[in-house]
Amino acid sequence: MTRVVLNVGCGPRLPDKLSPVFRFGGWHELRLDIDPNVEPDIVASLTDMRAVPDASVDAVWSSHNLEHLFTHEVPIALREFRRVLKADGFLLVTLPDLQAVAKVVAEGGADTVLMRTRVNGAEGPPITALDVLYGHGWWIERGRTYMAHKTGFTRDSLGKRLAEAGFGTIA
């Protein structure tokens, strides 16, 4: 049986972009992004996914998206995630941990390269601690201003937001 994972804010189609959880075991990726240039299956915002029917996906994969929303938009996006999930579905979220990044910055490492990006299959520009806090400057500089970070989370604050949105087991 094929299960559907909605990859929200999917970005460019790259083989290693989808979480390993969904790369095997009969998962079909449905790609959603606000940027039509990344050729998603659905062009939409995280806060308005009406193109995705209620209770239609088995999982939602949100990798580095929620921080691009304003704080007041986060509950709206989380409600949308819950709306499209089947009753036995689940949400998998990754995003920057502000506590970890703040520690790097506090130790004098604002310009510390934390990782390298990949662009068109090749090594791309670095991501610094400041990029994690404010959004990846390299993309923003190239006109993708929606890549700016407008909010942030710690493990506890994300857990609280998920519980408030009605997600049951949070790990």
N, C-alpha and C positions, 0 to 999 in steps of 0.2 A: 504494500500500500504506500502510495506517495503522500508525503506530508509537505505542507507548504510553510516556508519561512518567509515572512515579509521583512526584507532588508531595508529599513527606513534610513534615509540619508545615505544611500548606497555609494554615492560617488562613482568614479570611473570603474569599469568592469576589469577587475584584476583577480587572477585565480586565488591568491592568498588573502583577499579582502574579507571573504566570508569566514566567520568563526569556524574553527575545526569541528565544532559540535554539529554543524550542518553540512559538512563536506561529504559525509558518508551516511549510509542508513536510509536511503530513499527520500532525501529532502529535495524539494524543488524550490529554487530561489525566485521570489517575486520582488523586483527591484523598484523602489520608490525614492525619488529625489526631487528637490525643488529646481535643480539645474537641468534643463533639457539637453544640454551639451554632453552630459555623461550617459545619454541614451538609456534612461530608466524605462521600465515597463509602464510606470505610472509617474507622471509629473504632478507633484503635489507637495504641500507643506506638511510638516508633522502635526500642525495644529488644525489641519483641514484635510482629512484623508477620506472624504466622502466617496471617492472613486473605489474604495475598498469596502465591500459589503460587510455588514455586521457578522460576527462569529464565523469568519471565513478562512482564517489562517490558524495553523497549529502553533506557530511561534512568531514572535517579533524580535528581530535582532537590531539593536540600536547601538552602533559603535561611534562614539564621539559626535553626538548630535545635540543632546539636551543642553549642553553648554552654549550652543549657538542661539538659543531662545532667550527672550527676556524672562525674568523670574516669574512674572504673572502668566506667561504662556506655558510653563512647564506642566501645571496641572491639566491644562487643555490637551497637551500632547499625550500625557499619561492616560487620560480618559479615552482618547482616540485609540491608543494601543490596546486598552482593555476592551473597547468596543469591537475591534476587528478580531480579537482572539476568540477561539472556540472555548467552551467552558473548561476543557481540560488542557488548554494551551498555556504557554509560558512566555515570559519576557526575559531576554538576556541583554543586559546593558553594560557597556564599558564607557568610561569617561575619565578625564583627569581627576586625580585626588588632590584637592587644594592643600591639604595638610602636608602631603609629601613634597609638592612643588614649593610651598612656602618655606619648608625646611631648607631646600636647595638655595632659594633666594636669600634667606636669612643668613646662610653661611657664605654669602658673597658670590653666589653662582648664578646670577640672573641671566648671564649670557652663556651658561654651561649648555653644551649640546647634549641633549638627553637621548636623541635618536636621530636616525636619518630617514628621510621620506623616500618614496619611490614615485617617479613620474614617468609615464609611458614605458614602464618596465625597467627603467634604469635608475641608478641611485640619484636621488634628487637632493634638494636643499635640506639643511639640518633643521631640527626642531629644538629650540632652546627653551629654557624654563620660562622666559617671558612669553614665548609663543604659546606655551601651554596655558598661561594665565589669560592672555588677551586675544589669542587666535593666531594662526600661522601667518606671519607677516608676508611671507613669500607669495601666498595665494591672494591675500588681501591687496597687496601691492599691484597685482595683476587684474584687479577689478572684481574679484569674488568677495565682495564685502560681507556677504552672508556667512563667511568663514570666521568673522570676528566672534569672540566669546562675549556673551552678555550676562552670564551667570556662572556659578560654579557650585561644586558639591564636595562634601566630605563623605566618608562612608556612612556616618550617622545621618547627615542631612538628606542624602539620597534615600536611605531606608525609611526615614520619616515621610518623605514625599510619596514613596511607593505605597506605604501603608495608608496614607490619607487618600490615595487614588483607588484603594480597595484591593490591591494585590495581597494575596494571602501569605504564603510562605515566602519570606525574603531572606536570601542567603548571599 
